[in-house]
Amino acid sequence: MMTSFKMTQQAYLILLTLVQERQHGYGVIKQVAEISGGEVRLAAGTLYGNLDRLLAAAFVVADGEEIVDGRLRRYYRATDLGAQAAQTETENLARLAARAQRVLDRPRALGRPALGGA
């Protein structure tokens, strides 16, 4: 299953929020904004589309429902497979960041044209 799942940034952040504790939709939206430093703000449609993909991949399971203030809250949590996928993606991103930093740390060749041409 892990090989066919395309881990997007949004799916990764959602999965991270569900690794430590179960959350309902609005809680996930708040946690994703916090983890991303406010850079990622999920709309409800984006959240639930990603949750459907994560559920289908068995990275997430539904974990109960409650009525709060007259509204149904459905909770989700990461499975062991989902936690493993989050760990793998974190390691992949760390390796990519390290390679990127090595590229940025290399001295630039003199006479190289500026990015964008001219």
C-alpha positions as CSV (number, residue, x, y, z in Angstrom):
1,M,0.0,0.0,0.0
2,M,2.8,2.5,0.9
3,T,4.2,2.3,-2.6
4,S,1.0,3.4,-4.4
5,F,0.2,6.2,-2.0
6,K,1.4,9.7,-3.2
7,M,2.3,11.5,0.0
8,T,1.5,15.2,-0.6
9,Q,2.5,17.9,1.8
10,Q,-1.2,18.2,3.0
11,A,-1.6,14.4,3.6
12,Y,1.8,14.4,5.4
13,L,0.8,17.2,7.8
14,I,-2.7,15.6,8.4
15,L,-1.0,12.3,9.2
16,L,1.4,14.0,11.6
17,T,-1.5,15.5,13.5
18,L,-3.0,12.0,13.9
19,V,0.1,10.1,15.0
20,Q,0.1,11.4,18.6
21,E,-3.6,11.5,19.3
22,R,-7.0,11.1,17.8
23,Q,-8.5,14.3,16.4
24,H,-11.7,15.5,14.8
25,G,-11.8,17.5,11.6
26,Y,-11.6,21.0,13.0
27,G,-8.8,19.8,15.4
28,V,-6.8,18.5,12.4
29,I,-7.2,21.8,10.6
30,K,-5.9,23.7,13.7
31,Q,-3.0,21.4,14.2
32,V,-1.9,21.5,10.6
33,A,-1.9,25.3,10.7
34,E,0.2,25.1,13.9
35,I,2.7,22.5,12.6
36,S,3.2,24.4,9.4
37,G,3.7,27.7,11.1
38,G,0.5,29.0,9.5
39,E,1.7,28.3,6.0
40,V,-0.9,25.5,5.3
41,R,-4.5,26.3,6.0
42,L,-6.8,23.4,5.0
43,A,-10.3,23.9,3.7
44,A,-12.8,21.3,4.8
45,G,-13.0,19.8,1.3
46,T,-9.2,19.4,1.2
47,L,-9.1,17.9,4.6
48,Y,-11.8,15.3,4.0
49,G,-10.5,14.5,0.5
50,N,-7.1,13.7,2.1
51,L,-8.6,11.8,4.9
52,D,-10.5,9.6,2.4
53,R,-7.1,8.9,0.7
54,L,-5.4,8.2,4.0
55,L,-8.3,5.9,5.1
56,A,-8.1,4.0,1.8
57,A,-4.4,3.5,2.2
58,A,-5.0,2.2,5.8
59,F,-2.8,5.0,7.2
60,V,-5.8,6.4,9.2
61,V,-8.9,4.9,10.8
62,A,-12.1,6.4,12.0
63,D,-12.0,6.4,15.8
64,G,-15.4,7.2,17.1
65,E,-18.0,9.9,17.0
66,E,-19.5,12.4,19.5
67,I,-22.2,15.0,19.4
68,V,-20.7,18.4,20.6
69,D,-23.0,21.5,20.7
70,G,-25.5,19.7,18.5
71,R,-22.9,18.8,15.9
72,L,-21.4,15.4,15.0
73,R,-17.6,15.1,15.5
74,R,-16.0,12.2,13.8
75,Y,-12.6,11.3,15.1
76,Y,-9.6,9.9,13.3
77,R,-6.3,8.4,14.3
78,A,-3.2,7.1,12.6
79,T,-2.6,3.4,12.3
80,D,0.8,1.8,12.9
81,L,1.2,1.7,9.2
82,G,0.3,5.5,9.0
83,A,2.9,6.3,11.8
84,Q,5.5,4.3,9.8
85,A,4.6,6.2,6.6
86,A,4.9,9.6,8.5
87,Q,8.3,8.5,9.8
88,T,9.5,7.4,6.4
89,E,8.3,10.7,4.8
90,T,10.1,12.7,7.6
91,E,13.3,10.8,6.8
92,N,12.9,11.4,3.1
93,L,12.4,15.1,3.6
94,A,15.4,15.3,5.9
95,R,17.6,13.6,3.3
96,L,16.3,15.9,0.6
97,A,16.9,19.0,2.8
98,A,20.4,17.8,3.5
99,R,21.1,17.3,-0.2
100,A,19.6,20.7,-1.0
101,Q,21.8,22.4,1.6
102,R,24.9,20.8,0.1
103,V,24.0,22.2,-3.3
104,L,23.4,25.6,-1.8
105,D,26.7,25.5,0.1
106,R,28.7,24.9,-3.0
107,P,30.6,27.9,-4.4
108,R,28.9,29.2,-7.5
109,A,30.9,29.0,-10.7
110,L,32.1,32.4,-11.9
111,G,30.6,33.5,-15.2
112,R,27.5,31.4,-14.7
113,P,24.5,33.1,-16.2
114,A,21.9,34.3,-13.7
115,L,18.8,32.3,-13.2
116,G,16.1,33.4,-15.7
117,G,18.5,34.0,-18.6
118,A,20.1,37.3,-19.9
